[in-house]
Amino acid sequence: PYLKEDERLNDKKLINECLDAFHNLDLFTNNYDPFKRLMYYERICLIYNIELGNQYYDLLDKLLIHKEFLEKRPMVSCHNDCQLSNYVEGNTYTLIDFEFTGNNDILFDYACFGNNDLNIGKSLYEQKVNRTLTKEEDEIIDAAIGDDTEEDVDQIPIENGSITISNADDPNSRYQLYSKKT
């Protein structure tokens, strides 16, 4: 049986134990770079002439503000898709679906866990670190998935249009790609 929406907070301790075990595995040589991943998805949109809306870029801006902070934080083995549907419940919780695994900041796993309600992911992380989130941690979790006032990136409607490359080779550019309506 998969972990259900109403069961996800029944035992934060077991869920954190599952995540801690995964985070301590030291398995991966690859880094899951969320910024490169976003560039990859933007390039797919370019190929298929799909326009990403302003809401996507607003969330991207919020995440890019913290890029330097994130690059200084330790990277550990992360699932990078540890949403509820990827937990199987038994005597413990077991993670499944490993296509996005790689080294990353653990904040992304907690953001993903709370992808339907970020407060749940934040609460779980606070229990793990035994303190409240710092302002920066809170903002990163909001930006990684989308804060409570906006739709999740996965839910943003995508409109047809053309996508233009802008400074695609410049790593300091605001966006590697950007889209605009025609």
KARA-V842030 format. One record per run of one state. SS is the DSSP state (helix for helix, strand for strand, loop for the rest). FROM is the first residue (numbers start at 1). TO is the last residue. Records with the same first field share a line. If there is no record, write none. Layout:
SS: FROM-TO  FROM-TO
This chain:
loop: 1-1  3-4  8-11  24-30  32-33  48-49  52-53  65-66  73-75  79-83  90-92  96-101  105-105  114-117  130-134  146-152  156-158  161-161  166-176  181-182
strand: 2-2  31-31  50-51  76-78  87-89  93-95  102-104  159-160  162-165  177-180
helix: 5-7  12-23  34-47  54-64  67-72  84-86  106-113  118-129  135-145  153-155
